Amino acid sequence: MTRTPLALALALGAGCIDLDIDADLDGPRVVGGTFHGLRTLEVPVRHTLLVRLSEPIDPAHLRLALLAWPTVDSCALTPICREGSCERGRCQTDPLTTSDLRAFERGDPLADVIPIDAVLTDSADGTGSEVQITPRRPLAPHARHSLLLFARDRRGAPLVDDDGRAAVWRRDLVTAGPGSSGPEPRLVSPPPAADLVPTDLARVETAFPRPVAPDPAATLTLHADDGTALLLRDPEPCPGWVPDLCLSWRPAAPLAPGVVYRLGGGALRDRDGRSAIDPAEPGMFRAGPGPDLAPPDLSTLSLDLHGRCLRARLFAREPLHVRLAAADDARELVTPAGPVELALPLTGPPGAAITARLVATDLAGRLGERTSEHVLGASFDPAAPPLALAELLANPRGPEPAQEFVELVDLRPAGDALPVTGLRLVDGPPDALDLTGGDPLPAFSSSPGQRHLVVPAAYDPADGSDPAPPAGTSLLRVDASLARGGLKNSPGEALALVWEAGPDGPVLLDSHGGAGDPGAQPGRSVVKDPGACDIPAAWRPHPEGAASPGAGP
């Protein structure tokens, strides 16, 4: 059989028929939309992303994927990351490899994609297409994300890049802060993941990352796993919160027994008029079998003086709102079931009697109350130095124990310089401190608000491994180590500031009770408000990921 070349066949046929060859050999391109450059900044956490393409797209060959970059480290102190990219203080790594991009181009599914809704439409003039991409839930704030897009036009030509090569189109975005798309309620009470919440739940408390607009007609929604919804109404300010950052709501009806509820958005608006949206991390709780008819159980409550503080300890058998008050001051917290510790700093002369009152409110709105009388002791002697602990560095990057330090702060707001003598640093088991031991501190002078560093004799402020204290910082040098053998890097050891000249023996001024892990990260200290009492919630890792000797965080 003789084969005729295609070119010859076309030439012979040209005089007989009108042959119209209209082959579109150019693939579609991305020509506009939300993204400006390879990395778009400050995108609201719930935002419809727009991608415009140069040609009408075949819906059967449109593929999209949105992925979050995982966080691997902190870059709060420097914009440089050992791995990945520094995004608002967090080192985040690219979740995609070259093989992932090839798999996506083939149509293989990718892991850990963010659920999205996509709408493909033709442009108004019919010459192109537009894709609107909306995440089903708000994206993580202050985080980097990658969007992938692969498409073919209606003649089958694949998407091409600026050089005309077929490729997966990729762009990155970095989200703005929480609440950037409208109020995102965060569950405060009942606590997130609470179980056996009574069906006669009295109030639901929600916090917000940005101020909301007070409106008595505002609502939020509780979505139930049985497909129903329950409105939250009649908002009131949460007691003890900054105005407009927390609201307390009344459920419109009792909870359904055994149902899981998820906090959602509603008619509440922020100060810019944006409506509340479902939060990125939904607060959820499960209803119990029925109402709660019993008041809170306070049988395990203890109220005692600890240095200059009144401390309340309780084992809560259910989620509670706890308020501790004495004189004209009070502290409040919302807690899940389990151990509860709350403390209140006191003032007054030694020998003064104070009445403490603790009120616990359960989720059904029922109250439990206890009062007790206390007499202020030698810690309140006017001769006792007005100093407290503010920062501990137990695990320096530099040599140990030489570069460890304990920071003291003068609590007075005003006044003259004060000579200080008779202080000790004592360490040991939290419940069995020997206040007669430890390291005696040298005599020194202190001014209101002044910070003092207690350091070993070999401490070198210019070592360079850790941040240096400001020039002129008061250094109180003791022997070769702090307390007995230096500060421990693991939790379980208490540290106390003791005044040894009390009328009846050594007096506790302040302490670090051993909670938490003071040496979890080399070079990172633990800090507290100097006026706060020593409870686990008062101490936290340094917010900048390092230490700040001689200066507040």
C-alpha positions as CSV (number, residue, x, y, z in Angstrom):
1,M,0.0,0.0,0.0
2,T,1.3,3.4,-1.0
3,R,1.3,6.1,1.7
4,T,0.8,9.7,0.6
5,P,2.7,12.3,2.6
6,L,0.3,14.5,4.6
7,A,1.7,17.7,3.1
8,L,1.1,16.4,-0.4
9,A,-2.5,15.4,0.4
10,L,-3.2,18.8,1.8
11,A,-1.7,20.5,-1.3
12,L,-3.8,18.4,-3.6
13,G,-7.0,19.1,-1.7
14,A,-6.4,22.8,-1.4
15,G,-7.9,23.5,-4.8
16,C,-11.1,21.5,-4.1
17,I,-12.1,22.5,-0.6
18,D,-11.9,25.6,1.6
19,L,-9.7,24.2,4.5
20,D,-9.8,26.3,7.6
21,I,-7.3,25.3,10.2
22,D,-8.0,27.1,13.6
23,A,-5.7,25.4,16.1
24,D,-5.1,27.3,19.4
25,L,-1.6,26.3,20.3
26,D,-1.1,28.8,23.1
27,G,-2.2,27.8,26.6
28,P,-4.0,30.0,29.1
29,R,-2.2,32.3,31.4
30,V,-3.0,34.0,34.7
31,V,-3.5,37.7,34.0
32,G,-4.7,39.2,37.3
33,G,-6.5,38.8,40.6
34,T,-5.7,39.0,44.3
35,F,-2.0,38.1,44.1
36,H,0.6,40.7,43.5
37,G,4.0,39.1,43.1
38,L,5.1,35.8,44.4
39,R,4.1,36.6,48.0
40,T,1.1,38.7,48.9
41,L,1.0,40.2,52.5
42,E,-1.7,40.9,55.0
43,V,-4.5,38.9,53.4
44,P,-7.5,38.8,55.7
45,V,-7.9,35.4,57.4
46,R,-11.2,34.7,55.6
47,H,-11.0,36.3,52.2
48,T,-12.2,35.3,48.7
49,L,-9.1,34.9,46.5
50,L,-9.5,35.8,42.9
51,V,-7.5,34.5,39.9
52,R,-8.2,35.8,36.4
53,L,-7.2,33.7,33.3
54,S,-6.6,34.8,29.8
55,E,-9.0,32.2,28.2
56,P,-12.1,30.3,29.1
57,I,-11.2,27.3,31.2
58,D,-12.6,23.7,31.0
59,P,-14.1,23.0,34.5
60,A,-13.2,19.3,34.2
61,H,-9.5,20.3,34.1
62,L,-9.3,22.9,36.9
63,R,-7.4,21.8,40.0
64,L,-6.8,23.9,43.1
65,A,-5.0,23.3,46.4
66,L,-4.4,25.6,49.3
67,L,-1.8,24.6,51.9
68,A,-0.4,26.1,55.2
69,W,3.3,26.3,55.9
70,P,4.1,24.5,59.2
71,T,5.9,26.4,62.0
72,V,9.2,24.9,63.0
73,D,10.9,27.6,65.2
74,S,10.7,31.1,66.5
75,C,12.2,34.2,64.8
76,A,10.9,36.7,67.3
77,L,14.3,38.1,68.0
78,T,15.8,38.0,64.5
79,P,14.4,37.8,61.0
80,I,16.8,35.0,60.1
81,C,15.6,31.4,60.3
82,R,17.9,28.3,60.2
83,E,15.1,26.7,58.1
84,G,12.2,28.2,56.1
85,S,10.9,31.8,56.1
86,C,10.3,34.2,59.0
87,E,6.7,35.2,59.1
88,R,5.6,37.5,62.0
89,G,8.0,35.9,64.5
90,R,7.6,32.3,63.4
91,C,9.9,30.2,61.2
92,Q,7.7,28.4,58.7
93,T,8.8,25.8,56.1
94,D,7.6,25.2,52.6
95,P,5.1,22.2,52.6
96,L,5.7,21.5,48.9
97,T,8.4,19.6,47.1
98,T,9.1,19.3,43.4
99,S,7.5,15.8,43.4
100,D,4.4,17.3,45.1
101,L,4.0,19.8,42.2
102,R,4.4,17.0,39.6
103,A,1.8,14.9,41.5
104,F,-0.6,17.8,41.5
105,E,-0.1,18.4,37.8
106,R,-0.9,14.7,37.2
107,G,-4.1,15.0,39.3
108,D,-2.9,13.1,42.3
109,P,-4.3,14.3,45.7
110,L,-2.0,16.2,48.1
111,A,-2.0,15.7,51.8
112,D,-3.0,18.3,54.4
113,V,-4.8,20.6,52.0
114,I,-7.2,23.3,53.4
115,P,-10.8,22.8,52.4
116,I,-12.0,25.4,50.0
117,D,-14.9,26.3,47.8
118,A,-14.2,27.4,44.2
119,V,-16.4,29.1,41.7
120,L,-15.4,29.2,38.0
121,T,-17.1,31.7,35.7
122,D,-16.4,33.2,32.3
123,S,-15.4,36.9,32.3
124,A,-17.9,39.5,31.3
125,D,-16.6,39.8,27.8
126,G,-16.3,36.0,27.3
127,T,-12.6,36.1,26.5
128,G,-11.4,34.6,29.8
129,S,-12.3,33.0,33.1
130,E,-12.3,33.9,36.7
131,V,-11.8,31.6,39.7
132,Q,-13.1,32.7,43.1
133,I,-11.5,30.6,46.0
134,T,-13.0,30.8,49.5
135,P,-11.5,28.9,52.5
136,R,-14.3,27.1,54.3
137,R,-12.9,28.3,57.6
138,P,-10.6,31.2,58.5
139,L,-7.0,30.6,57.8
140,A,-4.4,30.7,60.6
141,P,-3.4,34.3,61.4
142,H,0.0,35.6,60.7
143,A,1.0,32.6,58.7
144,R,2.2,31.8,55.2
145,H,0.1,29.7,52.8
146,S,0.5,28.5,49.2
147,L,-2.1,28.3,46.5
148,L,-1.6,25.9,43.5
149,L,-3.6,26.1,40.3
150,F,-3.6,23.8,37.2
151,A,-6.0,24.3,34.3
152,R,-6.6,23.6,30.6
153,D,-8.6,25.7,28.2
154,R,-11.5,24.3,26.3
155,R,-9.3,23.1,23.5
156,G,-7.1,21.1,25.9
157,A,-4.1,23.4,26.1
158,P,-2.5,23.5,29.6
159,L,-1.8,26.6,31.7
160,V,1.6,28.2,30.9
161,D,3.9,30.5,32.7
162,D,5.3,33.8,31.6
163,D,7.8,32.0,29.4
164,G,5.2,29.9,27.7
165,R,6.0,26.7,29.4
166,A,3.3,24.4,30.8
167,A,3.5,24.6,34.6
168,V,1.5,24.6,37.8
169,W,0.8,28.1,38.8
170,R,1.8,28.9,42.4
171,R,1.5,32.0,44.6
172,D,2.0,32.5,48.3
173,L,0.1,34.7,50.8
174,V,0.7,35.7,54.4
175,T,-2.4,36.3,56.5
176,A,-3.2,39.3,58.7
177,G,-4.0,39.0,62.3
178,P,-6.9,37.3,64.1
179,G,-10.2,39.1,63.5
180,S,-9.0,40.7,60.2
181,S,-12.2,39.4,58.5
182,G,-14.6,40.1,61.3
183,P,-15.1,39.0,64.9
184,E,-13.8,35.5,65.6
185,P,-15.4,34.4,68.9
186,R,-13.2,32.2,71.2
187,L,-14.9,30.0,73.7
188,V,-14.0,31.0,77.3
189,S,-16.9,29.4,79.3
190,P,-17.7,26.5,79.1
191,P,-14.0,25.9,78.6
192,P,-13.1,24.4,75.2
193,A,-13.5,20.6,75.0
194,A,-15.6,20.6,78.2
195,D,-17.7,17.5,78.7
196,L,-21.0,16.9,80.5
197,V,-22.0,20.5,80.3
198,P,-25.4,20.8,82.0
199,T,-28.3,21.2,79.7
200,D,-29.5,24.2,81.8
201,L,-26.3,26.1,80.8
202,A,-26.8,29.6,82.1
203,R,-24.3,31.7,80.1
204,V,-21.7,31.3,77.4
205,E,-18.6,33.6,77.5
206,T,-16.7,34.4,74.3
207,A,-13.5,36.5,73.9
208,F,-12.5,38.4,70.7
209,P,-9.0,39.3,69.3
210,R,-10.3,42.8,68.4
211,P,-13.0,45.0,70.0
212,V,-16.6,44.4,69.0
213,A,-19.4,46.8,68.8
214,P,-21.8,46.5,71.8
215,D,-25.3,45.8,70.7
216,P,-28.0,44.2,72.9
217,A,-29.6,42.7,69.8
218,A,-26.5,40.9,68.6
219,T,-26.4,37.2,68.4
220,L,-23.9,34.3,67.9
221,T,-24.7,30.7,67.0
222,L,-24.0,27.3,68.5
223,H,-23.9,24.7,65.8
224,A,-25.0,21.2,67.0
225,D,-23.7,17.9,65.6
226,D,-27.3,16.8,65.1
227,G,-27.7,19.5,62.5
228,T,-29.6,22.0,64.6
229,A,-28.5,25.4,65.8
230,L,-28.9,27.3,69.0
231,L,-28.8,31.1,69.2
232,L,-26.8,33.0,71.9
233,R,-28.6,36.2,72.9
234,D,-28.6,39.1,75.4
235,P,-24.9,39.9,75.4
236,E,-23.3,41.4,78.5
237,P,-19.7,42.4,79.3
238,C,-17.7,39.7,80.9
239,P,-16.7,40.8,84.4
240,G,-13.0,41.6,84.8
241,W,-12.3,42.0,81.0
242,V,-11.2,44.9,79.0
243,P,-14.4,46.4,77.5
244,D,-15.6,45.0,74.2
245,L,-13.1,42.1,74.2
246,C,-15.4,39.5,75.9
247,L,-19.2,39.0,76.0
248,S,-21.4,36.8,78.1
249,W,-24.4,35.3,76.3
250,R,-27.7,33.6,77.3
251,P,-28.6,30.5,75.3
252,A,-32.0,30.9,73.8
253,A,-33.0,27.4,74.9
254,P,-31.7,24.5,76.9
255,L,-29.0,22.3,75.4
256,A,-30.0,18.9,73.9
257,P,-28.6,16.0,76.0
258,G,-25.4,14.4,74.7
259,V,-25.0,16.8,71.7
260,V,-21.7,18.4,70.7
261,Y,-21.9,22.1,70.2
262,R,-19.5,24.2,68.1
263,L,-19.2,28.0,68.4
264,G,-20.0,29.9,65.2
265,G,-20.5,33.4,63.9
266,G,-23.6,35.5,63.9
267,A,-25.1,39.0,63.8
268,L,-22.5,40.5,66.2
269,R,-20.3,43.1,64.4
270,D,-17.0,44.7,65.1
271,R,-16.3,48.4,65.1
272,D,-15.8,48.3,61.3
273,G,-19.2,46.8,60.8
274,R,-18.1,43.3,59.8
275,S,-20.2,40.4,61.0
276,A,-18.9,37.6,63.2
277,I,-17.5,34.6,61.4
278,D,-16.9,31.0,62.4
279,P,-13.6,31.0,64.2
280,A,-10.5,29.3,62.7
281,E,-10.2,27.0,65.8
282,P,-13.8,26.3,66.8
283,G,-14.6,26.0,70.5
284,M,-16.5,22.8,71.1
285,F,-18.2,21.3,74.2
286,R,-20.5,18.3,74.8
287,A,-23.8,18.6,76.7
288,G,-24.4,16.2,79.6
289,P,-27.5,14.0,80.2
290,G,-29.5,16.8,82.0
291,P,-29.5,19.8,84.2
292,D,-27.2,20.5,87.1
293,L,-29.2,21.0,90.3
294,A,-26.3,21.0,92.9
295,P,-24.1,24.0,93.8
296,P,-20.3,23.9,93.3
297,D,-18.5,21.5,95.8
298,L,-16.0,23.6,97.8
299,S,-15.1,20.8,100.3
300,T,-11.4,20.8,99.0
301,L,-11.0,24.6,99.3
302,S,-8.1,26.0,101.3
303,L,-7.4,29.7,101.9
304,D,-4.1,30.7,103.4
305,L,-1.5,33.4,103.5
306,H,1.7,32.8,101.5
307,G,4.1,35.6,102.0
308,R,2.3,38.8,101.0
309,C,-0.4,36.9,99.2
310,L,-3.7,35.3,100.0
311,R,-3.8,32.0,98.1
312,A,-6.8,29.8,97.3
313,R,-6.5,26.2,96.3
314,L,-9.4,24.0,95.2
315,F,-10.0,20.8,93.2
316,A,-12.9,21.7,90.9
317,R,-15.2,18.8,90.1
318,E,-16.8,20.8,87.2
319,P,-15.9,23.9,85.2
320,L,-16.2,27.0,87.4
321,H,-16.0,30.7,87.3
322,V,-14.0,31.5,90.5
323,R,-13.7,35.0,92.2
324,L,-11.4,35.6,95.1
325,A,-11.9,39.0,96.9
326,A,-10.4,40.7,99.9
327,A,-10.5,44.4,101.0
328,D,-11.0,46.3,97.7
329,D,-9.2,43.9,95.4
330,A,-10.3,40.7,93.6
331,R,-9.1,38.1,91.1
332,E,-11.2,36.0,88.8
333,L,-10.7,33.1,86.4
334,V,-12.7,30.5,84.4
335,T,-11.3,27.0,84.9
336,P,-12.1,23.5,83.7
337,A,-12.5,20.7,86.1
338,G,-9.3,19.9,88.0
339,P,-6.8,21.7,90.3
340,V,-7.4,25.4,90.7
341,E,-5.0,28.0,92.2
342,L,-5.8,31.7,92.6
343,A,-3.9,34.3,94.6
344,L,-4.4,37.9,95.6
345,P,-1.7,40.3,96.8
346,L,-2.6,42.0,100.0
347,T,-1.6,45.3,101.7
348,G,-1.8,46.5,105.2
349,P,0.1,46.7,108.5
350,P,1.1,43.5,110.4
351,G,-1.6,42.4,112.7
352,A,-4.4,43.7,110.5
353,A,-7.4,41.4,110.0
354,I,-8.8,40.8,106.6
355,T,-11.8,38.9,105.4
356,A,-11.5,36.8,102.3
357,R,-14.4,35.7,100.2
358,L,-14.4,33.1,97.4
359,V,-17.4,32.7,95.2
360,A,-17.6,29.8,92.7
361,T,-20.3,29.8,89.9
362,D,-20.9,26.7,87.9
363,L,-22.2,26.5,84.3
364,A,-25.8,26.3,85.4
365,G,-25.4,29.6,87.3
366,R,-25.5,28.1,90.8
367,L,-23.2,29.6,93.5
368,G,-20.9,28.2,96.2
369,E,-19.4,30.6,98.7
370,R,-16.8,30.5,101.5
371,T,-15.4,33.3,103.7
372,S,-12.4,33.2,106.1
373,E,-10.5,35.6,108.4
374,H,-6.8,36.2,108.2
375,V,-4.3,38.2,110.2
376,L,-1.4,39.9,108.3
377,G,2.0,38.7,109.5
378,A,5.6,39.8,109.5
379,S,5.8,39.9,105.7
380,F,3.8,43.2,105.9
381,D,6.3,44.7,108.4
382,P,7.2,48.2,107.2
383,A,10.9,47.2,107.7
384,A,10.6,44.3,105.3
385,P,12.3,45.2,102.0
386,P,9.7,46.0,99.3
387,L,11.3,43.6,96.7
388,A,9.9,40.8,94.6
389,L,11.1,38.3,92.0
390,A,10.6,39.2,88.4
391,E,12.8,37.0,86.2
392,L,14.9,33.8,86.4
393,L,17.4,32.5,84.0
394,A,18.2,28.9,85.0
395,N,19.6,27.6,81.7
396,P,21.8,30.2,80.0
397,R,23.5,29.8,76.7
398,G,26.7,30.7,78.4
399,P,28.5,28.8,81.2
400,E,26.5,27.4,84.1
401,P,26.1,28.3,86.8
402,A,28.2,31.4,86.2
403,Q,25.7,33.1,83.8
404,E,22.5,32.3,85.7
405,F,20.7,35.2,87.3
406,V,17.7,36.1,89.4
407,E,16.1,39.5,89.0
408,L,14.5,41.5,91.8
409,V,12.3,44.6,91.5
410,D,11.6,47.3,94.0
411,L,7.8,47.4,94.2
412,R,7.5,51.0,95.3
413,P,6.1,53.5,92.8
414,A,7.9,56.5,94.5
415,G,10.1,57.4,97.4
416,D,13.7,57.7,98.4
417,A,16.6,55.2,98.0
418,L,16.4,52.6,100.7
419,P,19.2,50.6,102.3
420,V,18.5,46.8,102.1
421,T,20.0,44.2,104.3
422,G,19.2,40.7,105.5
423,L,18.0,39.1,102.3
424,R,18.6,35.5,101.3
425,L,17.9,33.3,98.2
426,V,16.7,29.8,99.3
427,D,15.9,26.8,97.2
428,G,14.6,23.3,97.8
429,P,11.4,21.3,97.7
430,P,8.3,23.5,97.2
431,D,6.6,22.3,100.3
432,A,9.6,22.0,102.6
433,L,11.8,25.1,102.1
434,D,14.3,25.7,104.8
435,L,14.2,29.5,105.1
436,T,17.3,29.6,107.2
437,G,19.6,28.3,104.4
438,G,20.5,29.6,101.0
439,D,22.7,32.5,99.9
440,P,22.9,35.7,101.9
441,L,22.7,38.7,99.6
442,P,25.1,41.6,100.1
443,A,23.8,44.9,101.5
444,F,22.7,47.3,98.8
445,S,20.6,50.4,98.1
446,S,17.4,50.3,96.1
447,S,15.2,53.0,94.5
448,P,11.6,52.7,93.6
449,G,11.1,50.6,90.5
450,Q,14.8,49.7,90.3
451,R,15.8,46.2,89.1
452,H,18.7,44.2,90.7
453,L,20.4,41.1,89.3
454,V,21.5,38.5,91.8
455,V,24.4,36.6,90.1
456,P,27.2,34.3,91.0
457,A,30.6,35.7,91.7
458,A,31.9,34.7,88.2
459,Y,29.0,36.3,86.3
460,D,30.3,38.2,83.2
461,P,27.8,40.7,81.8
462,A,29.9,41.0,78.6
463,D,30.1,37.2,78.0
464,G,28.0,37.6,74.9
465,S,26.3,34.2,74.9
466,D,23.2,35.8,76.5
467,P,21.7,39.3,76.4
468,A,23.7,41.7,78.5
469,P,22.2,43.9,81.2
470,P,22.0,47.7,80.5
471,A,25.1,49.6,81.6
472,G,24.8,50.5,85.3
473,T,22.5,47.7,86.2
474,S,22.8,46.8,89.9
475,L,24.6,43.4,90.3
476,L,24.4,41.6,93.6
477,R,27.1,39.0,93.6
478,V,26.9,35.9,95.8
479,D,29.3,32.9,96.0
480,A,30.1,30.5,93.2
481,S,26.4,29.7,92.4
482,L,22.9,30.8,93.3
483,A,21.3,29.2,96.3
484,R,22.5,25.6,96.6
485,G,24.5,24.6,93.6
486,G,22.7,26.9,91.1
487,L,19.3,27.0,89.6
488,K,17.8,23.8,88.4
489,N,16.9,23.5,84.7
490,S,14.0,21.2,85.4
491,P,10.8,21.9,87.3
492,G,10.2,20.8,90.8
493,E,12.6,23.0,92.7
494,A,11.3,26.2,94.5
495,L,13.2,29.4,94.9
496,A,12.4,31.9,97.6
497,L,13.3,35.5,98.5
498,V,13.6,35.6,102.3
499,W,14.0,38.4,104.8
500,E,16.0,37.0,107.7
501,A,15.3,39.8,110.2
502,G,11.7,39.1,110.9
503,P,10.6,39.5,114.6
504,D,9.8,35.7,114.8
505,G,12.4,34.4,112.4
506,P,12.9,34.4,108.5
507,V,10.0,35.8,106.5
508,L,9.0,34.8,103.0
509,L,8.8,37.9,100.7
510,D,8.3,36.2,97.3
511,S,8.9,32.8,95.6
512,H,9.0,30.8,92.4
513,G,7.1,27.6,93.4
514,G,8.8,25.2,90.9
515,A,6.0,25.0,88.4
516,G,6.7,24.9,84.7
517,D,10.1,24.3,83.2
518,P,12.5,27.2,83.7
519,G,15.2,25.6,81.5
520,A,13.1,24.3,78.6
521,Q,15.0,26.4,76.0
522,P,18.6,27.5,76.5
523,G,18.9,31.2,77.0
524,R,15.1,31.7,77.6
525,S,14.2,33.0,81.1
526,V,10.8,32.8,82.9
527,V,9.2,36.1,84.0
528,K,6.2,37.4,86.0
529,D,4.7,40.7,86.9
530,P,6.7,41.6,90.0
531,G,3.4,42.5,91.8
532,A,1.8,39.2,91.0
533,C,1.6,36.3,93.5
534,D,3.5,33.1,93.0
535,I,1.1,30.7,91.3
536,P,1.8,28.6,88.1
537,A,-0.2,30.9,85.9
538,A,1.8,34.0,86.9
539,W,5.1,32.6,85.5
540,R,5.6,32.3,81.7
541,P,8.5,31.9,79.3
542,H,10.0,35.2,78.2
543,P,7.9,36.5,75.3
544,E,10.9,37.4,73.2
545,G,12.4,33.9,73.4
546,A,15.5,35.0,75.3
547,A,16.2,36.9,78.5
548,S,16.1,40.6,79.5
549,P,18.4,41.1,82.5
550,G,17.9,44.5,84.2
551,A,14.9,45.4,82.0
552,G,11.3,44.3,81.8
553,P,10.2,42.0,78.9
